[in-house]
Amino acid sequence: MTETTPSVTKRPARRNPYTTRFLLTCAAIGAAGGVLIITLNWLSIGTGAFALFLYGSTIGIWVLPQMIGQTLLRIPGTALLISLIMGLVNAPFTPYGYAQITSALMFGLLLEIPFAILLWRNWSDRVFWIAHPIALVVASSSYFLAIDLGTLAPWLVWVMWPLAAVSAVAFTALSMLIAKRLRAAGVAKPRRSAA
């Protein structure tokens, strides 16, 4: 009588998504974003109506690099890594100094939270269309609430949130378009979505 041993089914090895190509892509996007934000930081000084309009209408620029990277690569932590690189690049050249790193990481965290809630399993475009605008409006609101709204004209208070919402949707669309073009150019292959 021969004794047979049960066959062991081997699981396929998981591919590590954090490759050199991933890191270099994040570094390039983060460095470009950091340079872009230097000018915005200088323009955003002040709390007057102009600063509010500027911030409300350009909220998407502050996180455009993170949104592009996240949409392009679809790997957990992408927005945080790009945020860190952006903060390190622009901190020495902005009026806010190294506090800029914390600010940049907060933006990255806001972008990561919706995907973390989904356990980074759903990278469908539909999720980006929901998550990115919400993250941008939350970021805008934190800035608006930090300002003494009682000192502003009432009409300005009613205008700035819709302006931020429109900007959020517009920059989400722009990030999706840029990521699509970069993907077509062979910069990265996104992970497949669960949805």
N, C-alpha and C positions, 0 to 999 in steps of 0.2 A: 504494500500500500504506500503510495507516494504522498507526501505531505505538501500541500501547496500553500504558499504564503500569499496573503491578500495583497493585491496590487495597490500601490500608493499613488494617488493622482497628484501630480505636482501642479501647483498653481503657477500660472505664468508670472514671471518677475515683473513687478511694477517698475515702470520707467520713472526715473527721478526727473521731475519737470524743471528743477533748478539747475539747468545746464549753464555752461559758459556763455552760450548764445543768449539765453534768457537774461543773464546778469549784464552782459554787454548792451543788450537792447534797452534794459531798464536804465542803465547808466547813461546811454546816449539821450534817451527821452528826458530823464531827470535833469541832466546838465543843460539841455536846451530849454527846458521849462524854468530852471533856476535863473538863467540869463533873462528870459522873458519877464519874470516876476520882479526883477530888480527895478525896472522902470515903473511898474504898477505900484510897488511899495512907496516910491517917492511921490507919485501922483495921488496916492490915497491919504496922505497926511491931512488931517483936519476933520472936522465934524459938520461942516456946513452943508447946504443943499447940494452944492456941486459934488462934494465928496460922496454923498449918498447916491446921487444919480450915477456917478462914475462907478461906484461899487455895485449898485444894483444892476446896471446894464452890462458890467464886465465880470460878474461873479463867475461865469463859466471859464474865463481865461485863467483864473487862479488855480483851477483844477483840471484844465484841459489836458495837460500832459498825463496826469494820473488816469483820467478817463480814457485817453487814447491807449495807454499801455494796458489798462485792464481789459478794454474791449478787444485789443489786438491779441494779447497773450492768453487771457482767461486762465490764469494760474493764481492760486491763493497767495495773498501778500504782495501782489504786484503794485497796487496803489500805495501801500505803506512804504515799500522800497523806493519807488520813484519819488514819493514825498520826502523821504529822508535825504535823498541825493539832491533834490531841489533846494531843500533847506540849507544843506551844507554849502551848496554853490552860491546861493544869494545872500546868506547871512552876513558875510564880511562887508557887503556892499550896500546894505539897506539901513535905513534909520532905526530899524527895530533890532538890529544885531542878531545875536544867537537865539533870541526868543523866537525868531522866524522859524527855527527848526521845529519847535513845539507846535507852532501854528500850522506848519505844513503837514506835520504828522496827524494833527486833528482832522484836516481835510482828508487825508488818506484813510484814516479810521472810519470816517463817515461813509466813504465809498465802499469800504470792505464789509461793514456791518450787514447790509442786506444779503450779501453772498455768504457770509458766515452763518446767518440764520438759516440759509438753505444748505448749510454744510458744504459749500463750494461745489455742489453737484449740478446746479442748473446755471448754465452760462448762455441761455438763449437770449436773443436780441430783445425779446419782450421784457425780460428782467432788467436789462440795461435801461430800457425806456422808462421803467418805473423807478428803479433805484437811483439813477444818476440825477434826474430832476429833483427828486425828494431830498437827496443829500445836499444839492446846491441850495434849495430853498431853506433847509435847516441851517446851513452855513450862513446864508444871508441874514436869517432871522437872529442868529446869535450876535451878529455885528450890529444890526439895527437896534436890538434890545440893549446892547451895551452903551448906546448913545442915549442921552436924555431926550426922549421923544417929546416931552412937554415943551421944550424950547423950539420945536419945529412947527411950521405952519401945518394945520390939520390936513390940507390937501396933499402935502408931501408924504405924510404917513400913509395915506390911502393909495398913493401912486407907487411907492417904492416896492411893496411886496408884489403887486402884479408885474412890475418891471423885472424884478428878480426872477419870477416864475417864467416869464417869456424868455428871458436870457438863459435860464436853466434848460429849457426845451431846445432852444436854438443851439446852444453849445453841446448838448447831448447829440443832436443831429450832426453837428460838425465833427465831433469825436468819432462817431460811427462811420462817417464818410472817410475821414483820414485813415482810420484803422483798416477799413475795407481796401483803400488804395495801397496801403503799406503791405497788407496781406497779399494783394494781387502782385505786388512787386517782389514778393518772396521774402519779406523781412521776417515773418513768423508764420507758423501754422498754429491756429488756435486749437485748444482742446475741444473735443466733441461735447456738446451739451447733452444733459440728461433728458432735456425736454424737447 
